[in-house]
Amino acid sequence: MPINRLLKDKRAPEEIELLNKAFNHALNLLGVVDRNDPFCDMVARKVIDVRATGISEPREIAEMAVLRIGLR
């Protein structure tokens, strides 16, 4: 999964789970089925960036990440 590759620092399991939920939700919102698509890396980076703003709800993180990508 692309988001796990990008998490180089140590994070609590709860944080990793939250990011994975947000990432998967964002991909679903975008209709991305192929998790090997290079586009997934961009989505993962946006999810991580949005989480860094302090948002802690996976659905809200996903929606904000999709908005930042500009496809919705």
Rosetta blueprint (number, residue, H / E / L):
1 M L
2 P H
3 I H
4 N H
5 R H
6 L H
7 L L
8 K L
9 D L
10 K L
11 R L
12 A L
13 P H
14 E H
15 E H
16 I H
17 E H
18 L H
19 L H
20 N H
21 K H
22 A H
23 F H
24 N H
25 H H
26 A H
27 L H
28 N H
29 L H
30 L H
31 G L
32 V L
33 V L
34 D L
35 R L
36 N L
37 D L
38 P L
39 F H
40 C H
41 D H
42 M H
43 V H
44 A H
45 R H
46 K H
47 V H
48 I H
49 D H
50 V H
51 R H
52 A L
53 T L
54 G L
55 I L
56 S L
57 E L
58 P H
59 R H
60 E H
61 I H
62 A H
63 E H
64 M H
65 A H
66 V H
67 L H
68 R H
69 I H
70 G L
71 L L
72 R L
